[in-house]
Amino acid sequence: MSLLLSISNHFDTVVRDPVWGDIHFDDSLADLIESSPLRLLDGIRQLGPVAYVYPGATHTRRLHSLGVYYVARKLIQSLLERGQLSFATPTGLRSFLVAALCHDLGHFPYAHSLKELPLTPHEVLAAELVLQDPLRDAILRCSADPEQVAAIIDSDRTNPNDRETLLYRKILSGVLDPDKIDYLSRDAYFCGVPYGIQDSEFILRRLYVVDDELGVDEKSEMSIEAVLFSKYQMYRAVYWHPTVRSGTAMVKKSILMGLAHGIINSDSLYGLDDAAFSKLLIGAHGEEFKPAKMAHAGKFYPLIAEIPVDAANPVHHDLSNLNKRLEAEASLALAANVAETAIVVDIPEPISFESKIKVKTDQGWRDFSERSIIFRAAELEALQASLRKIRVFADPSVNPTLIKGLAKELLA
């Protein structure tokens, strides 16, 4: 069987998607998307609390996974048709498609609220799941290799020095990765904002493999800039909207306090969908869970103070540590004579505007970041810095003027 046929022959099962249209599967892949671990993702909203700001944002992790698979298949077909994957194997190609489908299997509910907590990363959880039945058996029936799928998903996983696997890993997590192309386009679509829409068909037609990584031609440079700017706009307007950050921080604070005080254990946070997570929050006892329960009910703490992150400020550096953040919240609460749970400090994790990609020019292959006028390293660093702000949220019952003054005094 030719390489192209291995990912196109008998792909007769069609799933209709509002973003990409028809998504095609063969019988074995169609069975895989109906497996219980992938079905669990139907119960996890992709954007968690974002729906309180953008009510249309109720799409699920499973729908996103189908979209990532769609983009991954189009990408790999484009590379094959233009002779860019001479070292590929049918098993490797099938494993890449399965990895695209399964990359989010270990994802936690409520968007990224639990991402910073002392929990096993979701990529590691996903890799473990694909090596166990029922997924392992289903993946084998897809003519894919479960071990290779796990190695593609989890970049820290020990794997042989396999050129094909390493390329697929870079494709699934890179500048123009299928994950990013889908989530930017899908999240923008369901939020009803114009920022994230990508010219994916154009991008996928102009990809190359150079030095075992993806590269593009000069005509695609504008598409890379569009992806980077879309990511900036989506973080600014959607992902890091103050209300979204309030809900995320409130849930994170409660779960962290619950873990620290032994009210819950980390094992109880794995394998949950939104309904199971809600049940855990509602059933949890103790003042520690007041912020999470309020956030779950859509009652978010209002924004009291906002301070730009200064990387040189040791106080700001300490706030990146969750335990230090709890200490800062406790200090603010003590100074204001309010309950510790009444104050929430939020500082977003650093984000990466990936720009490491080669561009094919008349003078040979060149680095995009060196050629771009608006997305060079310094500009990207400034872009990231402009997004990151320390935000202090507080229970509506406390004195906002007092909290704002204390925040400026203790955190600035």
C-alpha beads as a LAMMPS data file, in Angstrom:
LAMMPS data file: protein, C-alpha beads

412 atoms
411 bonds

1 atom types
1 bond types

-500.0 500.0 xlo xhi
-500.0 500.0 ylo yhi
-500.0 500.0 zlo zhi

Masses

1 110.0

Atoms # bond

1 1 1 0.000 0.000 0.000
2 1 1 1.372 3.455 -0.870
3 1 1 1.976 5.945 1.915
4 1 1 -0.804 8.227 0.698
5 1 1 -3.284 5.367 0.482
6 1 1 -2.527 4.397 4.089
7 1 1 -4.195 7.612 5.270
8 1 1 -6.814 8.018 2.535
9 1 1 -8.089 4.613 1.391
10 1 1 -11.624 3.711 2.568
11 1 1 -11.999 6.873 4.663
12 1 1 -15.755 6.677 4.178
13 1 1 -17.066 7.588 7.652
14 1 1 -17.847 11.298 7.786
15 1 1 -18.283 13.522 10.843
16 1 1 -19.704 16.981 10.183
17 1 1 -17.831 19.782 11.929
18 1 1 -18.898 23.463 12.025
19 1 1 -15.306 24.683 11.626
20 1 1 -13.757 22.329 9.040
21 1 1 -16.771 20.757 7.345
22 1 1 -16.485 17.026 6.627
23 1 1 -13.918 15.054 8.629
24 1 1 -13.190 11.600 7.181
25 1 1 -12.280 8.385 9.018
26 1 1 -11.811 4.782 8.041
27 1 1 -13.587 2.058 10.049
28 1 1 -10.815 1.521 12.593
29 1 1 -10.348 5.240 13.301
30 1 1 -14.127 5.663 13.488
31 1 1 -14.186 2.978 16.190
32 1 1 -11.368 4.731 18.033
33 1 1 -13.215 8.060 18.266
34 1 1 -16.157 6.212 19.827
35 1 1 -13.993 4.627 22.549
36 1 1 -14.811 5.511 26.161
37 1 1 -11.617 7.563 26.830
38 1 1 -12.308 9.795 23.817
39 1 1 -16.013 9.974 24.667
40 1 1 -15.056 11.262 28.117
41 1 1 -13.703 14.374 26.369
42 1 1 -17.272 15.134 25.265
43 1 1 -17.895 16.070 28.890
44 1 1 -15.047 18.579 29.147
45 1 1 -15.504 22.078 27.797
46 1 1 -12.513 23.260 25.840
47 1 1 -12.482 26.704 27.452
48 1 1 -14.033 26.150 30.876
49 1 1 -15.099 29.508 32.403
50 1 1 -14.785 31.379 29.089
51 1 1 -18.447 30.525 28.430
52 1 1 -19.423 33.005 31.159
53 1 1 -17.899 35.779 29.032
54 1 1 -18.555 34.334 25.562
55 1 1 -21.703 32.166 25.920
56 1 1 -21.055 30.304 22.657
57 1 1 -17.826 28.809 23.981
58 1 1 -19.313 25.488 25.071
59 1 1 -17.408 23.308 22.583
60 1 1 -15.650 20.259 23.973
61 1 1 -12.196 18.713 24.094
62 1 1 -13.426 15.850 21.915
63 1 1 -14.585 18.211 19.182
64 1 1 -11.207 19.948 19.341
65 1 1 -9.466 16.559 19.102
66 1 1 -11.385 15.730 15.933
67 1 1 -10.314 19.095 14.528
68 1 1 -6.650 18.481 15.360
69 1 1 -6.896 15.132 13.581
70 1 1 -8.441 16.856 10.541
71 1 1 -5.630 19.420 10.290
72 1 1 -2.966 16.773 10.969
73 1 1 -4.291 14.564 8.179
74 1 1 -4.459 17.458 5.700
75 1 1 -0.930 18.490 6.672
76 1 1 0.536 15.033 6.228
77 1 1 -1.308 14.527 2.928
78 1 1 0.158 17.795 1.638
79 1 1 3.689 16.748 2.598
80 1 1 3.272 13.314 0.996
81 1 1 1.853 14.708 -2.250
82 1 1 4.914 16.926 -2.648
83 1 1 7.442 14.213 -1.809
84 1 1 8.485 15.633 1.553
85 1 1 8.225 12.423 3.601
86 1 1 10.429 9.916 1.826
87 1 1 11.368 8.257 5.144
88 1 1 7.775 7.865 6.403
89 1 1 6.166 4.489 7.032
90 1 1 2.488 3.496 6.902
91 1 1 2.596 2.587 10.611
92 1 1 4.226 5.907 11.478
93 1 1 1.662 7.905 9.514
94 1 1 -1.192 6.060 11.174
95 1 1 0.431 6.562 14.593
96 1 1 0.665 10.304 13.920
97 1 1 -3.061 10.503 13.121
98 1 1 -3.898 8.559 16.275
99 1 1 -1.631 10.852 18.323
100 1 1 -3.495 13.868 16.941
101 1 1 -6.776 12.313 18.072
102 1 1 -5.482 11.289 21.497
103 1 1 -3.214 14.211 22.455
104 1 1 -5.712 15.669 24.965
105 1 1 -6.906 12.421 26.558
106 1 1 -5.414 13.282 29.941
107 1 1 -6.662 16.872 30.007
108 1 1 -8.166 18.233 33.196
109 1 1 -11.561 19.952 33.376
110 1 1 -12.124 23.712 33.737
111 1 1 -9.622 24.675 31.026
112 1 1 -6.128 25.215 32.477
113 1 1 -7.147 25.840 36.097
114 1 1 -5.294 22.750 37.310
115 1 1 -2.318 22.981 34.954
116 1 1 0.094 24.574 37.455
117 1 1 -0.869 22.311 40.353
118 1 1 1.445 19.490 41.507
119 1 1 -0.255 16.969 39.236
120 1 1 0.975 14.680 36.478
121 1 1 1.012 16.657 33.181
122 1 1 -1.876 15.815 30.865
123 1 1 0.513 14.773 28.072
124 1 1 1.994 12.115 30.365
125 1 1 -1.487 10.929 31.333
126 1 1 -2.508 10.718 27.674
127 1 1 0.607 8.694 26.817
128 1 1 -0.147 6.285 29.647
129 1 1 -3.751 5.868 28.498
130 1 1 -2.849 4.928 24.919
131 1 1 -0.659 2.116 26.227
132 1 1 -3.536 0.567 28.172
133 1 1 -6.678 -1.197 27.010
134 1 1 -9.182 -0.391 25.690
135 1 1 -7.128 2.157 23.743
136 1 1 -4.104 -0.024 23.119
137 1 1 -6.168 -2.683 21.381
138 1 1 -8.153 -0.062 19.434
139 1 1 -4.914 1.611 18.297
140 1 1 -3.450 -1.673 17.116
141 1 1 -6.603 -2.211 15.039
142 1 1 -5.856 1.192 13.459
143 1 1 -2.567 -0.289 12.144
144 1 1 -0.740 2.135 14.453
145 1 1 1.876 1.542 17.130
146 1 1 0.757 2.491 20.685
147 1 1 4.366 3.022 21.825
148 1 1 4.999 5.388 18.930
149 1 1 1.742 7.224 19.623
150 1 1 2.794 7.703 23.260
151 1 1 6.236 8.970 22.198
152 1 1 4.684 11.517 19.818
153 1 1 2.307 12.874 22.487
154 1 1 4.725 12.991 25.428
155 1 1 7.928 14.780 24.426
156 1 1 9.691 13.698 27.620
157 1 1 9.043 10.041 26.977
158 1 1 12.050 7.846 26.342
159 1 1 12.026 6.696 22.739
160 1 1 14.503 5.385 20.190
161 1 1 16.348 7.906 18.061
162 1 1 13.663 7.524 15.434
163 1 1 13.702 10.228 12.769
164 1 1 10.040 9.751 11.866
165 1 1 8.746 9.833 15.457
166 1 1 10.760 12.934 16.289
167 1 1 9.419 14.744 13.224
168 1 1 5.816 13.932 14.128
169 1 1 6.456 15.138 17.672
170 1 1 7.742 18.476 16.324
171 1 1 4.781 18.752 13.943
172 1 1 2.251 18.139 16.724
173 1 1 3.867 20.814 18.900
174 1 1 5.477 23.600 16.887
175 1 1 4.948 26.904 15.100
176 1 1 2.276 25.653 12.709
177 1 1 1.073 22.651 14.677
178 1 1 -2.403 21.176 14.072
179 1 1 -3.318 21.764 17.714
180 1 1 -2.761 25.516 17.469
181 1 1 -4.372 25.866 14.043
182 1 1 -7.499 24.142 15.324
183 1 1 -7.830 25.747 18.744
184 1 1 -7.280 29.285 17.436
185 1 1 -9.820 28.808 14.646
186 1 1 -12.303 26.810 16.744
187 1 1 -12.168 29.001 19.845
188 1 1 -12.609 32.140 17.752
189 1 1 -15.562 30.559 15.930
190 1 1 -17.415 29.560 19.076
191 1 1 -16.582 32.769 20.950
192 1 1 -17.822 34.806 17.998
193 1 1 -14.620 36.823 17.653
194 1 1 -12.656 37.371 14.419
195 1 1 -9.144 37.125 15.825
196 1 1 -8.210 33.453 15.564
197 1 1 -9.337 32.440 12.079
198 1 1 -6.424 30.964 10.090
199 1 1 -5.928 30.532 6.347
200 1 1 -5.205 26.868 6.992
201 1 1 -5.606 25.636 3.414
202 1 1 -2.970 28.078 2.188
203 1 1 -0.610 27.232 5.056
204 1 1 -0.870 23.485 4.526
205 1 1 -0.145 23.769 0.790
206 1 1 3.205 25.454 1.366
207 1 1 4.922 23.269 3.944
208 1 1 8.279 21.539 3.548
209 1 1 10.460 19.263 5.643
210 1 1 13.920 20.748 6.157
211 1 1 16.463 19.394 8.652
212 1 1 13.710 17.068 9.914
213 1 1 11.480 20.004 10.870
214 1 1 8.675 21.875 9.167
215 1 1 9.591 24.775 6.922
216 1 1 7.647 27.118 4.649
217 1 1 8.253 29.191 1.540
218 1 1 8.378 32.980 1.455
219 1 1 4.717 33.286 0.502
220 1 1 3.757 31.679 3.823
221 1 1 5.582 34.154 6.049
222 1 1 2.446 36.245 6.337
223 1 1 0.557 33.141 7.504
224 1 1 3.065 32.604 10.311
225 1 1 2.651 36.226 11.346
226 1 1 -1.130 35.742 11.301
227 1 1 -0.851 32.723 13.608
228 1 1 1.385 34.618 16.056
229 1 1 -0.784 37.730 16.072
230 1 1 -3.956 35.636 16.378
231 1 1 -2.497 33.903 19.409
232 1 1 -1.711 37.294 20.963
233 1 1 -5.223 38.583 20.300
234 1 1 -6.931 35.433 21.579
235 1 1 -4.926 35.526 24.807
236 1 1 -5.686 39.203 25.255
237 1 1 -9.411 39.039 24.472
238 1 1 -10.387 35.490 25.435
239 1 1 -7.976 33.211 27.287
240 1 1 -6.681 35.858 29.703
241 1 1 -9.829 37.989 29.950
242 1 1 -9.974 39.272 33.571
243 1 1 -13.203 37.406 34.338
244 1 1 -11.746 34.181 32.950
245 1 1 -8.572 34.682 34.984
246 1 1 -10.667 35.312 38.102
247 1 1 -12.561 32.029 37.711
248 1 1 -9.391 30.119 36.895
249 1 1 -7.514 31.556 39.890
250 1 1 -10.411 30.955 42.283
251 1 1 -10.620 27.285 41.367
252 1 1 -6.834 26.893 41.435
253 1 1 -6.622 28.458 44.910
254 1 1 -9.276 26.166 46.367
255 1 1 -7.790 23.004 44.905
256 1 1 -4.286 23.977 46.032
257 1 1 -5.508 24.706 49.574
258 1 1 -7.507 21.476 49.587
259 1 1 -4.408 19.493 48.599
260 1 1 -2.218 21.305 51.127
261 1 1 -4.676 20.699 53.973
262 1 1 -5.317 17.069 53.062
263 1 1 -9.003 17.614 52.293
264 1 1 -8.565 16.087 48.852
265 1 1 -5.754 14.096 47.280
266 1 1 -4.260 14.409 43.834
267 1 1 -5.558 11.002 42.713
268 1 1 -9.124 12.308 42.967
269 1 1 -8.390 14.890 40.247
270 1 1 -7.502 12.445 37.468
271 1 1 -9.935 11.111 34.883
272 1 1 -12.640 13.694 35.571
273 1 1 -15.045 15.344 33.186
274 1 1 -16.821 18.605 34.041
275 1 1 -19.718 16.841 35.774
276 1 1 -17.423 14.765 37.991
277 1 1 -15.334 17.842 38.776
278 1 1 -18.471 19.759 39.721
279 1 1 -19.507 16.910 42.011
280 1 1 -16.094 16.997 43.679
281 1 1 -16.339 20.757 44.277
282 1 1 -19.920 20.652 45.541
283 1 1 -19.159 17.760 47.869
284 1 1 -15.987 19.297 49.292
285 1 1 -16.281 20.686 52.826
286 1 1 -14.345 23.523 54.329
287 1 1 -13.824 27.242 53.878
288 1 1 -11.001 26.435 51.443
289 1 1 -13.516 25.567 48.742
290 1 1 -15.577 28.738 48.925
291 1 1 -13.795 30.442 45.948
292 1 1 -14.107 27.355 43.724
293 1 1 -17.781 26.880 44.571
294 1 1 -18.494 30.540 43.798
295 1 1 -16.622 30.304 40.493
296 1 1 -18.495 27.110 39.622
297 1 1 -21.730 29.048 40.171
298 1 1 -20.524 31.884 37.924
299 1 1 -19.963 34.286 40.829
300 1 1 -16.469 35.550 40.145
301 1 1 -14.447 37.820 42.389
302 1 1 -14.174 41.289 40.828
303 1 1 -10.824 42.692 39.721
304 1 1 -9.353 45.005 42.371
305 1 1 -5.792 45.716 41.243
306 1 1 -3.628 45.089 38.182
307 1 1 0.168 45.276 38.131
308 1 1 2.403 44.626 35.075
309 1 1 4.799 41.742 35.668
310 1 1 8.394 42.865 36.166
311 1 1 10.738 39.923 35.632
312 1 1 13.448 41.682 37.663
313 1 1 11.198 42.138 40.690
314 1 1 11.857 39.343 43.243
315 1 1 8.309 39.644 44.591
316 1 1 6.911 38.990 41.126
317 1 1 9.341 36.119 40.625
318 1 1 8.143 34.523 43.875
319 1 1 4.513 34.792 42.818
320 1 1 5.182 32.290 40.038
321 1 1 5.518 29.710 42.816
322 1 1 2.058 28.591 43.905
323 1 1 3.003 28.204 47.554
324 1 1 4.571 31.677 47.611
325 1 1 1.396 32.969 45.991
326 1 1 -0.684 31.460 48.797
327 1 1 1.599 33.212 51.283
328 1 1 1.121 36.540 49.490
329 1 1 -2.647 36.061 49.510
330 1 1 -2.534 35.247 53.225
331 1 1 -0.469 38.388 53.912
332 1 1 -2.942 40.558 52.008
333 1 1 -5.878 38.976 53.815
334 1 1 -4.225 39.424 57.225
335 1 1 -3.429 43.074 56.525
336 1 1 -7.032 43.660 55.409
337 1 1 -8.454 41.614 58.314
338 1 1 -10.468 39.370 55.977
339 1 1 -10.631 35.624 55.418
340 1 1 -7.735 34.099 53.504
341 1 1 -10.150 32.784 50.894
342 1 1 -11.444 36.306 50.201
343 1 1 -8.277 37.290 48.301
344 1 1 -7.009 35.692 45.104
345 1 1 -3.780 36.691 43.363
346 1 1 -3.345 35.629 39.765
347 1 1 -0.240 35.665 37.598
348 1 1 -0.476 33.904 34.223
349 1 1 2.155 31.348 33.350
350 1 1 4.694 32.458 30.698
351 1 1 3.492 31.682 27.187
352 1 1 5.598 30.991 24.158
353 1 1 5.094 32.628 20.783
354 1 1 6.818 29.902 18.795
355 1 1 8.699 31.347 15.834
356 1 1 11.436 28.784 15.227
357 1 1 10.756 27.811 11.630
358 1 1 12.798 27.927 8.425
359 1 1 11.739 29.961 5.391
360 1 1 12.749 28.963 1.852
361 1 1 14.216 31.962 0.005
362 1 1 16.243 32.551 -3.153
363 1 1 19.315 32.651 -0.887
364 1 1 18.478 29.347 0.777
365 1 1 16.754 28.503 4.059
366 1 1 16.577 31.338 6.594
367 1 1 15.162 31.658 10.121
368 1 1 11.747 33.293 10.204
369 1 1 12.552 35.193 13.410
370 1 1 15.539 36.827 11.710
371 1 1 13.564 37.815 8.611
372 1 1 10.397 39.077 10.283
373 1 1 10.117 42.794 10.897
374 1 1 7.423 42.594 13.589
375 1 1 8.093 39.176 15.158
376 1 1 11.771 39.106 15.960
377 1 1 12.925 37.753 19.323
378 1 1 12.840 41.127 21.107
379 1 1 9.400 41.982 19.752
380 1 1 8.026 38.584 20.763
381 1 1 9.425 39.000 24.252
382 1 1 7.777 42.419 24.517
383 1 1 4.501 40.978 23.237
384 1 1 4.495 38.320 25.908
385 1 1 5.426 40.827 28.603
386 1 1 2.545 43.100 27.595
387 1 1 0.062 40.295 28.262
388 1 1 1.290 39.158 31.670
389 1 1 -0.232 41.068 34.562
390 1 1 -0.533 40.328 38.253
391 1 1 -4.184 40.642 39.075
392 1 1 -5.743 40.769 42.520
393 1 1 -9.344 39.668 42.865
394 1 1 -11.402 39.860 46.040
395 1 1 -14.718 38.739 47.455
396 1 1 -17.354 41.436 46.773
397 1 1 -17.891 41.853 50.532
398 1 1 -14.410 43.292 51.181
399 1 1 -13.367 46.921 50.843
400 1 1 -11.908 47.241 47.319
401 1 1 -10.081 50.510 48.051
402 1 1 -8.301 48.955 51.016
403 1 1 -7.326 45.837 49.046
404 1 1 -6.091 47.899 46.102
405 1 1 -3.855 49.979 48.354
406 1 1 -2.441 46.942 50.106
407 1 1 -1.816 45.192 46.786
408 1 1 0.136 48.152 45.424
409 1 1 2.128 48.293 48.656
410 1 1 2.905 44.575 49.020
411 1 1 3.070 43.338 45.406
412 1 1 4.301 46.227 43.277

Bonds

1 1 1 2
2 1 2 3
3 1 3 4
4 1 4 5
5 1 5 6
6 1 6 7
7 1 7 8
8 1 8 9
9 1 9 10
10 1 10 11
11 1 11 12
12 1 12 13
13 1 13 14
14 1 14 15
15 1 15 16
16 1 16 17
17 1 17 18
18 1 18 19
19 1 19 20
20 1 20 21
21 1 21 22
22 1 22 23
23 1 23 24
24 1 24 25
25 1 25 26
26 1 26 27
27 1 27 28
28 1 28 29
29 1 29 30
30 1 30 31
31 1 31 32
32 1 32 33
33 1 33 34
34 1 34 35
35 1 35 36
36 1 36 37
37 1 37 38
38 1 38 39
39 1 39 40
40 1 40 41
41 1 41 42
42 1 42 43
43 1 43 44
44 1 44 45
45 1 45 46
46 1 46 47
47 1 47 48
48 1 48 49
49 1 49 50
50 1 50 51
51 1 51 52
52 1 52 53
53 1 53 54
54 1 54 55
55 1 55 56
56 1 56 57
57 1 57 58
58 1 58 59
59 1 59 60
60 1 60 61
61 1 61 62
62 1 62 63
63 1 63 64
64 1 64 65
65 1 65 66
66 1 66 67
67 1 67 68
68 1 68 69
69 1 69 70
70 1 70 71
71 1 71 72
72 1 72 73
73 1 73 74
74 1 74 75
75 1 75 76
76 1 76 77
77 1 77 78
78 1 78 79
79 1 79 80
80 1 80 81
81 1 81 82
82 1 82 83
83 1 83 84
84 1 84 85
85 1 85 86
86 1 86 87
87 1 87 88
88 1 88 89
89 1 89 90
90 1 90 91
91 1 91 92
92 1 92 93
93 1 93 94
94 1 94 95
95 1 95 96
96 1 96 97
97 1 97 98
98 1 98 99
99 1 99 100
100 1 100 101
101 1 101 102
102 1 102 103
103 1 103 104
104 1 104 105
105 1 105 106
106 1 106 107
107 1 107 108
108 1 108 109
109 1 109 110
110 1 110 111
111 1 111 112
112 1 112 113
113 1 113 114
114 1 114 115
115 1 115 116
116 1 116 117
117 1 117 118
118 1 118 119
119 1 119 120
120 1 120 121
121 1 121 122
122 1 122 123
123 1 123 124
124 1 124 125
125 1 125 126
126 1 126 127
127 1 127 128
128 1 128 129
129 1 129 130
130 1 130 131
131 1 131 132
132 1 132 133
133 1 133 134
134 1 134 135
135 1 135 136
136 1 136 137
137 1 137 138
138 1 138 139
139 1 139 140
140 1 140 141
141 1 141 142
142 1 142 143
143 1 143 144
144 1 144 145
145 1 145 146
146 1 146 147
147 1 147 148
148 1 148 149
149 1 149 150
150 1 150 151
151 1 151 152
152 1 152 153
153 1 153 154
154 1 154 155
155 1 155 156
156 1 156 157
157 1 157 158
158 1 158 159
159 1 159 160
160 1 160 161
161 1 161 162
162 1 162 163
163 1 163 164
164 1 164 165
165 1 165 166
166 1 166 167
167 1 167 168
168 1 168 169
169 1 169 170
170 1 170 171
171 1 171 172
172 1 172 173
173 1 173 174
174 1 174 175
175 1 175 176
176 1 176 177
177 1 177 178
178 1 178 179
179 1 179 180
180 1 180 181
181 1 181 182
182 1 182 183
183 1 183 184
184 1 184 185
185 1 185 186
186 1 186 187
187 1 187 188
188 1 188 189
189 1 189 190
190 1 190 191
191 1 191 192
192 1 192 193
193 1 193 194
194 1 194 195
195 1 195 196
196 1 196 197
197 1 197 198
198 1 198 199
199 1 199 200
200 1 200 201
201 1 201 202
202 1 202 203
203 1 203 204
204 1 204 205
205 1 205 206
206 1 206 207
207 1 207 208
208 1 208 209
209 1 209 210
210 1 210 211
211 1 211 212
212 1 212 213
213 1 213 214
214 1 214 215
215 1 215 216
216 1 216 217
217 1 217 218
218 1 218 219
219 1 219 220
220 1 220 221
221 1 221 222
222 1 222 223
223 1 223 224
224 1 224 225
225 1 225 226
226 1 226 227
227 1 227 228
228 1 228 229
229 1 229 230
230 1 230 231
231 1 231 232
232 1 232 233
233 1 233 234
234 1 234 235
235 1 235 236
236 1 236 237
237 1 237 238
238 1 238 239
239 1 239 240
240 1 240 241
241 1 241 242
242 1 242 243
243 1 243 244
244 1 244 245
245 1 245 246
246 1 246 247
247 1 247 248
248 1 248 249
249 1 249 250
250 1 250 251
251 1 251 252
252 1 252 253
253 1 253 254
254 1 254 255
255 1 255 256
256 1 256 257
257 1 257 258
258 1 258 259
259 1 259 260
260 1 260 261
261 1 261 262
262 1 262 263
263 1 263 264
264 1 264 265
265 1 265 266
266 1 266 267
267 1 267 268
268 1 268 269
269 1 269 270
270 1 270 271
271 1 271 272
272 1 272 273
273 1 273 274
274 1 274 275
275 1 275 276
276 1 276 277
277 1 277 278
278 1 278 279
279 1 279 280
280 1 280 281
281 1 281 282
282 1 282 283
283 1 283 284
284 1 284 285
285 1 285 286
286 1 286 287
287 1 287 288
288 1 288 289
289 1 289 290
290 1 290 291
291 1 291 292
292 1 292 293
293 1 293 294
294 1 294 295
295 1 295 296
296 1 296 297
297 1 297 298
298 1 298 299
299 1 299 300
300 1 300 301
301 1 301 302
302 1 302 303
303 1 303 304
304 1 304 305
305 1 305 306
306 1 306 307
307 1 307 308
308 1 308 309
309 1 309 310
310 1 310 311
311 1 311 312
312 1 312 313
313 1 313 314
314 1 314 315
315 1 315 316
316 1 316 317
317 1 317 318
318 1 318 319
319 1 319 320
320 1 320 321
321 1 321 322
322 1 322 323
323 1 323 324
324 1 324 325
325 1 325 326
326 1 326 327
327 1 327 328
328 1 328 329
329 1 329 330
330 1 330 331
331 1 331 332
332 1 332 333
333 1 333 334
334 1 334 335
335 1 335 336
336 1 336 337
337 1 337 338
338 1 338 339
339 1 339 340
340 1 340 341
341 1 341 342
342 1 342 343
343 1 343 344
344 1 344 345
345 1 345 346
346 1 346 347
347 1 347 348
348 1 348 349
349 1 349 350
350 1 350 351
351 1 351 352
352 1 352 353
353 1 353 354
354 1 354 355
355 1 355 356
356 1 356 357
357 1 357 358
358 1 358 359
359 1 359 360
360 1 360 361
361 1 361 362
362 1 362 363
363 1 363 364
364 1 364 365
365 1 365 366
366 1 366 367
367 1 367 368
368 1 368 369
369 1 369 370
370 1 370 371
371 1 371 372
372 1 372 373
373 1 373 374
374 1 374 375
375 1 375 376
376 1 376 377
377 1 377 378
378 1 378 379
379 1 379 380
380 1 380 381
381 1 381 382
382 1 382 383
383 1 383 384
384 1 384 385
385 1 385 386
386 1 386 387
387 1 387 388
388 1 388 389
389 1 389 390
390 1 390 391
391 1 391 392
392 1 392 393
393 1 393 394
394 1 394 395
395 1 395 396
396 1 396 397
397 1 397 398
398 1 398 399
399 1 399 400
400 1 400 401
401 1 401 402
402 1 402 403
403 1 403 404
404 1 404 405
405 1 405 406
406 1 406 407
407 1 407 408
408 1 408 409
409 1 409 410
410 1 410 411
411 1 411 412
